[in-house]
Amino acid sequence: MIDLHIHTRASSDGQHSPKEIFEMAKELEFEAIAFADHNSVGSVEEGLRISREYGIEFIPCIELNTHYRGYDFHLLGYFIDHHDERLLQWLAGLEGKKRRQIQGRVRRLRELGFVLSAEEVLEVDSPLLFICPLSSRSDSIFDALHVTLPPRDGLKVKSYALVEHCRAISRSRLLSQRIAQLTEQELATILHRLQRLVGL
């Protein structure tokens, strides 16, 4: 079995380090894998190095975000030269644009009341948590921003995750136990509404 489209933390939507991915691939008995990170070859060198350790073939790859006649296409390139100077210069220019875009979005979030910085967002292993205050009642004007939480865990009565009141804070500042654990569906709903709120 092979998987030739895997994202590492070098991608904005990646969750795992190269080593973690190789450990999972070994457990699943994969024969070959490729890191197809968005506009980045940041994990390719490590992938080549540790592939020998795990006995899994590794293919250098990249996923390029492209636009053509108003459409967004993702172009996959395999067996690339990740040391190519022209490629690296082009990717560095994209990285600069992405950082400026992130800084603009963070400014927008801060205007909405979020407590976070661009530096924290850009940190690879950022210890940020989105904390949603719970309320037993809500104003109907904000219904579109509310996610209902049924009673469970330490939550005694039906409450609401107030999307417009979310805050991003450091884990080190958390002293109390959680009131209730959000389900994946609730979290996905919150993130979707937050994206609409900031115009993403």
Residue pairs with C-beta under 8 A, 6 or more apart in sequence:
1 28
1 29
1 30
1 31
2 30
2 31
2 32
2 33
3 25
3 30
3 32
3 33
3 34
4 32
4 33
4 34
4 36
4 59
4 61
4 78
5 34
5 36
5 61
5 63
5 76
6 21
6 33
6 34
6 35
6 36
7 13
7 14
7 15
7 35
7 36
7 37
7 38
7 63
8 14
8 16
8 17
8 18
8 21
8 35
8 37
8 42
8 43
8 47
9 15
9 16
9 17
9 43
9 124
10 35
10 37
10 40
10 41
10 42
10 43
11 37
11 38
11 40
11 63
12 38
12 98
13 38
14 37
16 24
18 35
18 43
18 46
18 47
18 50
19 46
19 50
21 33
21 35
22 33
22 47
22 50
22 51
22 53
22 54
22 56
23 54
25 33
25 54
25 56
26 54
26 55
26 56
30 56
31 56
31 57
32 56
32 57
32 58
32 59
33 47
33 56
33 57
33 58
33 59
34 58
34 59
34 60
34 61
34 78
35 43
35 44
35 47
35 58
35 60
35 61
36 61
36 62
36 63
36 76
37 43
37 62
37 63
38 63
38 64
38 65
38 74
39 62
39 63
39 64
39 65
39 91
39 94
39 95
39 98
40 62
40 91
40 95
41 60
41 62
41 80
41 82
41 87
41 88
41 91
44 60
44 61
44 62
44 80
44 82
45 82
47 58
47 60
48 58
48 60
51 57
51 58
59 78
59 79
60 78
60 79
60 80
60 81
60 82
61 76
61 77
61 78
61 79
61 80
62 76
62 77
62 80
62 82
63 74
63 75
63 76
63 77
64 74
64 75
64 76
64 77
65 72
65 73
65 74
66 72
66 73
66 74
66 75
67 73
80 87
81 87
99 118
99 122
102 118
102 121
102 122
103 118
105 198
105 200
106 116
106 117
106 118
106 121
108 198
108 199
109 116
109 198
110 116
112 164
112 197
112 198
113 164
113 165
113 167
114 166
114 167
114 168
115 167
115 168
115 169
116 128
116 168
120 126
120 128
120 168
120 170
121 128
127 170
127 171
127 172
128 168
128 169
128 170
128 171
129 168
129 169
129 171
129 174
130 166
130 167
130 168
130 190
131 166
131 167
131 168
131 169
131 174
132 147
132 161
132 162
132 163
132 165
132 166
132 182
132 190
133 162
133 165
133 166
133 167
134 149
134 155
134 159
134 160
134 161
134 162
134 179
134 180
135 159
135 160
135 162
136 157
136 158
136 159
138 146
138 160
138 162
142 162
142 164
144 193
145 162
145 163
145 164
145 193
145 197
146 160
146 161
146 162
146 163
147 160
147 161
147 163
147 186
147 189
147 190
147 193
148 158
148 159
148 160
149 155
149 158
149 159
149 160
149 161
149 180
149 182
149 186
150 158
151 157
151 158
152 180
153 178
153 179
153 180
153 181
154 177
154 178
154 179
154 180
155 179
155 180
159 180
161 182
161 186
161 190
163 190
163 193
163 194
163 197
164 197
166 190
166 194
182 190
